[in-house]
Amino acid sequence: MNKVVEKHRINPNIFNHFSSYSKKEDNLFQVHFSRFDSFQRLINHYSPTSNKQEKIIKRNLAFIRLVNILPKKVDLDIYVNRTKFHSNLSYKESTPYLTLPSGIHLVEIFKTNDQSKPIHTEQITLLAEQNYTIAIGQNLDQISLFSYFDNHSLPQGEAKIRFINLSPNSPNLDFAVKAGEGDVVFPNVPYKKASEYLLISPMTVNLEIRLAGTKMVIFPLYKSKYKENIVYDLISVGYLEENPKFEVITLI
């Protein structure tokens, strides 16, 4: 697992000076998660719980979201440690952030409504108080779990973006502002790799996915809108010149 290093700001010419960055570090805050269902159930199960006990429980938890990018386009049931964790996860869909205790876990992936045999089994290790995006995808005709650390710290009033290349047959890709309007934002991103994060001011901007080092547009992302106080993961999925087709999905 490659830990993503946060990048506070790169050359402002990338967005033709559309962005502005405040250096007031005391404005940093954690983006609110709207659904920590598992954690709330855990707290309720042991209630009444003191604030100190609640903090201890939370310190032992990791927060994960799963996204189905299997090009076979099958719905999935996910089991963790032999217990159903999430059901009916469709292609390109993601779960909300859910909680698990830190440590090692057995993950089993089944086709929905077919528990006869898992189509993939893998152990994952989760660190306490860390956020993860885990993509269920294809690697050389074999299902794999691709795991990424998520960093949701963000200066108030700003947005943050990251690009993850999970298109199995794609070459290295450039994530760029439309030619003539700006520069390459994330250059030369290979398959399975995530870019660094980039802080931006809220904006609407014309973006493109290009063949690395060229002006060849693989997928346009024109009029992409980024709102304040949100962290965006843009993930390429599908195949170039095959089905399911190449596209970019957005997780927030």
C-alpha angles and dihedrals in degrees: 000000000000114000113225115235113219115238113203100199139338131198106324089217087078089080095027090252093306089132131072125186128206115210093205097124090185087073091069115119138162117258109246117250109219096201125038091151097158093050092049091050089050092052092047092049092058098035138170086062126171120230089250092053091046091054091049091052092048092049089060094053135090124202120222139175122195126212125193111222098154106144089216085074096222126153113245140211114204123207124191118196090349092305124109108255102174136357137211099009104177129206111288092009125119135201123238115256107289129186134243131168113262116261137059120336135182112231120197123187120205133178106253112270092009112094094158093105134353115246089213137015125188140156119233130192118216126194121218118263092008127128120221139189109204116189120201102214149141126274118179092335091309126105114245139175114236111199129196133180112239120213113197100174108124139168109249113264095021134098131218131211137192132181124217120188108214100152102123099214100033124118120227110304138212119217103207148161112256113283111271093021102068148326140282110293101190112016129204101357110181128210114290093013129117124214122230118269120267124204114219136172115250107278149137111245139170110242134179138196107220139180102267114269094008141084092238107127113217097175129003120220098185121172092016108177123209120189129204122270094019130115113212128202113195111196127188113219138171129036137299109245092353138081131302086042126234115268142146123246125195127222122190 
